[in-house]
Amino acid sequence: MNSTQDAHFDHISQQFNVELDDIRTQLMNMGGMIEQQLQDAMQSLKKGDSSSAYAAIKMDDDINKLEMSINDQCARIIARRQPAASDLRFIIAISKAITDLERTGDEIKRVAANIIKLVEEGATEISASEIRNIAKSVSGMISDSLTAFARYDVELAYAVVKRDEEVDEEYKTAMRALVTRMMEEPRSIATSMNVIWILRSLERVGDHAQNIAQHLVYLVKGIDVSHATAEEMQATIDK
């Protein structure tokens, strides 16, 4: 635990320490649920069976409930403790991160719903490699953004932001291939559109992972980098 991290868990009130540690733990729990949700959705694509995708959709309700619970905890801490600047920044960063996780869950729910359509059509092979590749990339981004939060690791957060650029390129390449396929094979249009929605949602999952990484930089450095380029973010980290 570095000095910045220590500052958030070194108060005269032991209960305050416990409250701050608890919301961070719940953030990690929520992140674990998101990772499982994406894994379940991809399992359905791999097996050509919709049961895991339905589980992913159902999990979204639990993710939403946890987001509301953590936000309530954050609001109560602010009201009771009137936290100083560094603690307030910690609470704000947590609150923003769980919002991005909740939206990630929404996107994965859409992914799962469209995978179910592919399963029902018997078309899980179409663009399966592109879906799996992007899903693997964004899954790694989610995992690393959460690890960065756990370790206060701004360099890892920067790596997540840089990886989003790679995901964007993967997405564009896959989209071009799908458009070409639809032009050459008109019968594939309906199925290809389901794949397009899946890829679009996965690309947005990467965007949310990038946002979480940026919230960590705000927490550690006290500078909002949400609209910064990767190079500007690196300059902030190096200060």
Residue pairs with C-beta under 8 A, 6 or more apart in sequence:
1 9
1 152
2 152
4 152
4 219
4 220
5 152
7 86
8 20
8 86
8 87
8 90
9 17
9 20
9 21
10 17
11 17
13 81
16 77
16 81
19 73
19 77
19 81
20 77
20 87
20 90
20 91
22 73
23 70
23 73
23 74
23 77
23 91
23 94
24 94
24 149
24 150
26 66
26 69
26 70
26 73
27 70
27 94
27 97
27 98
27 101
27 146
27 149
28 146
28 149
28 150
29 66
30 63
30 66
30 67
30 70
30 98
30 101
31 101
31 142
31 146
33 59
33 62
33 63
33 66
33 105
34 63
34 101
34 104
34 105
34 108
34 142
35 139
35 142
35 143
36 59
37 56
37 59
37 60
37 63
37 105
37 108
37 109
37 112
38 56
38 108
38 111
38 135
38 138
38 139
38 142
38 205
39 139
40 52
40 53
40 55
40 56
40 59
40 112
41 52
41 53
41 56
41 108
41 111
41 112
41 115
41 135
42 131
42 132
42 135
43 52
43 53
44 50
44 51
44 52
44 53
44 56
44 112
44 115
44 116
44 119
45 53
45 115
45 118
45 119
45 124
45 128
45 131
45 132
46 132
48 119
48 122
48 124
49 119
50 115
50 116
50 119
50 120
53 112
53 113
53 115
53 116
53 119
54 112
54 116
56 108
56 109
56 111
56 112
57 109
57 112
57 113
59 105
60 105
60 106
60 108
60 109
63 101
63 102
63 105
64 102
64 105
66 98
67 98
67 99
67 101
67 102
70 94
70 95
70 98
71 95
71 98
74 91
74 94
74 95
77 83
77 91
78 88
78 91
81 87
83 90
83 91
89 218
89 219
89 222
90 219
92 218
93 215
93 216
93 218
93 219
96 211
96 215
96 218
97 149
97 211
97 212
97 215
97 216
100 208
100 209
100 211
100 212
100 215
101 208
101 212
103 204
103 208
104 142
104 205
104 208
104 209
107 201
107 202
107 204
107 205
107 208
108 201
108 205
110 197
110 198
110 201
111 135
111 198
111 201
111 202
111 205
114 194
114 195
114 197
114 198
114 201
115 124
115 198
117 194
118 124
118 126
118 191
118 194
118 195
118 198
121 190
121 191
121 194
123 191
123 194
126 188
126 191
126 192
126 195
127 174
127 177
127 178
127 192
127 195
127 199
130 170
130 174
130 177
130 195
130 199
131 195
131 198
131 199
131 202
133 170
134 167
134 170
134 171
134 174
134 199
134 202
134 203
134 206
135 202
137 163
137 166
137 167
137 170
137 206
138 167
138 202
138 203
138 205
138 206
138 209
140 163
141 160
141 163
141 164
141 167
141 205
141 206
141 209
141 210
141 213
142 205
142 209
142 212
144 156
144 159
144 160
144 163
144 209
144 213
145 157
145 160
145 209
145 210
145 212
145 213
145 216
146 212
147 153
147 156
148 154
148 156
148 157
148 160
148 213
148 216
149 212
149 215
149 216
149 219
152 216
152 219
152 220
153 216
154 216
154 217
154 220
154 221
154 237
155 237
156 213
157 213
157 214
157 216
157 217
157 237
158 213
158 217
158 230
158 233
158 234
158 237
160 209
160 210
160 212
160 213
161 210
161 213
161 214
161 230
161 233
162 230
163 206
164 206
164 207
164 209
164 210
165 230
167 203
167 206
168 203
168 206
171 199
171 200
171 202
171 203
174 199
175 196
175 199
178 192
178 195
178 196
178 199
181 188
181 192
182 188
182 189
182 192
211 226
214 225
214 226
214 228
214 233
217 223
217 225
217 233
217 236
217 237
218 224
218 225
218 226
221 236
221 237
221 239
223 236
225 232
225 233
225 236
228 236
